Amino acid sequence: MESVEGLMKNLQLSDAEKRGLKIGSTGRKAEARGGAAQALGKVLSEKMIHTETVEQALGRVWCPIKGIECKPLGDNKFLITFLQDSRKRKALDEGPWMISKELLVVADVD
């Protein structure tokens, strides 16, 4: 049986396949068009975490000038809106984050 690397060397893509397929848009392009910079957050805890707790604890870290807004999505899940668009990348790249000694996972919204 050939290795995967050997099989990949024999793979031939058409010109259309080489260009790729764009589905949706990336966060930065959406933000440039005026869309809000948003991310999803989930606190991995059995105890309930309130939106105000997330806004106060991480709003000052992620967006020190304008802060963040959180919308509860149930089960310690939140839709986080960054009031400073450029600060979303900090939240996504510089984790992990903790709130009340509980882990917060942050993921990009498409």
C-alpha positions in Angstrom: 0.0 0.0 0.0 1.3 3.4 -1.0 1.8 6.1 1.7 -0.4 9.1 1.7 2.5 11.3 0.7 3.0 9.1 -2.4 -0.6 9.3 -3.3 -0.6 13.1 -2.9 2.3 13.4 -5.3 0.2 11.8 -8.1 -2.8 14.0 -7.4 -3.6 16.3 -10.4 -5.9 19.3 -9.8 -7.8 21.1 -12.5 -7.3 24.9 -12.8 -10.7 25.5 -11.2 -9.7 23.2 -8.3 -6.4 25.0 -7.9 -8.2 28.3 -7.4 -10.3 26.8 -4.6 -13.8 27.5 -3.5 -14.8 30.4 -1.2 -17.6 29.7 1.1 -18.9 32.6 3.3 -16.5 35.2 4.4 -13.7 35.6 6.9 -14.2 37.6 10.0 -11.9 40.4 9.0 -13.6 41.0 5.6 -17.0 41.0 7.3 -15.7 43.6 9.8 -14.3 45.7 7.0 -17.8 45.8 5.4 -19.2 47.2 8.7 -20.3 43.9 10.3 -19.8 43.5 14.0 -16.8 41.6 15.3 -18.2 38.7 17.1 -17.1 35.4 18.7 -18.7 32.5 20.5 -17.7 31.8 24.1 -18.4 28.8 26.3 -17.5 28.6 30.0 -16.7 25.0 30.9 -18.4 24.9 34.3 -21.3 23.3 36.1 -22.1 26.5 37.8 -24.0 29.3 36.0 -21.9 32.2 34.8 -23.8 35.5 34.1 -23.2 37.7 31.1 -22.3 40.6 33.3 -19.5 38.5 34.8 -18.1 37.9 31.3 -18.4 41.5 30.3 -16.7 42.9 33.4 -14.0 40.3 33.7 -12.8 40.1 30.0 -14.2 43.3 28.5 -11.4 45.3 30.2 -8.8 42.9 29.0 -10.0 42.4 25.4 -11.4 45.9 24.7 -10.1 48.3 27.4 -11.6 51.4 25.8 -15.1 50.4 24.8 -15.6 46.9 26.3 -17.6 44.0 25.0 -21.3 43.0 24.9 -22.5 39.5 25.7 -25.7 37.8 24.7 -26.6 34.6 26.6 -27.2 31.6 24.4 -27.9 29.1 27.2 -25.7 26.5 29.0 -22.9 29.0 29.7 -22.6 29.9 26.0 -22.4 33.5 24.9 -22.3 35.5 21.7 -19.6 38.1 22.3 -19.6 41.4 20.4 -16.4 43.4 20.5 -16.9 47.1 20.6 -13.4 47.6 19.3 -13.2 45.5 16.1 -9.5 45.1 16.1 -9.5 43.4 19.5 -11.3 40.3 18.5 -8.0 38.7 17.3 -6.6 39.1 20.9 -9.5 37.1 22.3 -9.1 34.4 19.8 -5.3 34.1 19.7 -4.1 34.8 23.3 -6.2 32.4 25.3 -6.9 30.3 27.2 -9.1 32.6 29.3 -10.5 32.1 32.8 -13.6 33.5 34.5 -14.3 32.8 38.2 -11.6 30.1 38.0 -13.4 28.4 35.1 -12.1 27.9 31.6 -13.6 30.0 28.8 -13.3 28.7 25.2 -13.6 31.3 22.5 -14.3 30.5 18.8 -14.7 32.6 15.7 -18.1 33.3 14.3 -18.5 32.8 10.6 
